[in-house]
């Protein structure tokens, strides 16, 4: 019974992570400027890949594979946002301005 519950939870995490990664990919294609695209991909990539790795950890059980997946997870959580921040700062320093919405509210 516990094996079935772990498999169900694992598949929920795997499919949820895939959905977040797909959403991030659509955001990259649909958003108007570099900064909003960068935000979409950073949030969805961190959450989606994290969920996929957690689902794989549940499938792996208590093995060395799970320890390796955990190390990948921690590296990704710390390096992903740092890399996105560096990209955004480099774009700002190079003079890339965000697209401003000139519509009036109301």
Order of alpha helices (4+ residues) and beta strands (2+ residues): alpha-alpha-alpha
